[in-house]
Amino acid sequence: MKTMISMDGKRIWRTTNEKASELYAEGEANYVPKSTWKEKVRDIDKEVHESPVGAGFAHKDTKANKMSKAQKRQMRKTL
């Protein structure tokens, strides 16, 4: 898979290697890094919540504090 951008720069898309080489040879599109496609196309619909943990990580408001198997085993021993 290759990432292509139209000559006017309005459209960015992913395509197969064969189709990409044809488009490049015909002068209809140029190659661009996959990161460009990720920024402008793939991630445009996703809402990213800002959190103090780090940028780009969604933060859950509720957390389930489930005990691990080792913790459960320890609880049984102490009772």
ZIURCOR-V629710 format. One record per backbone hydrogen bond with DSSP energy under -1.0 kcal/mol. CO is the residue of the C=O (numbers start at 1). NH is the residue of the N-H. E is the energy in kcal/mol with one decimal. If there is no record, write none. Layout:
co = [CO/CO]
nh = [NH/NH]
e = [E/E]
//
This chain:
co = [2/3/4/5/6/11/13/15/16/17/18/19/20/21/22/23/23/28/30/33/34/35/36/37/37/38/54/64/68/69/70/71/72/73/74/75]
nh = [15/32/13/30/9/6/4/2/20/21/22/23/24/25/26/28/29/7/5/37/38/39/40/41/42/43/57/66/72/73/74/75/76/77/78/79]
e = [-2.7/-1.9/-2.2/-2.5/-1.3/-2.4/-3.1/-3.2/-2.3/-2.2/-1.8/-2.5/-2.3/-2.2/-2.2/-2.2/-1.0/-1.3/-2.4/-1.0/-2.3/-2.2/-2.4/-2.4/-1.9/-2.2/-1.3/-1.4/-2.3/-2.4/-2.2/-2.1/-2.0/-1.7/-1.8/-1.1]
//
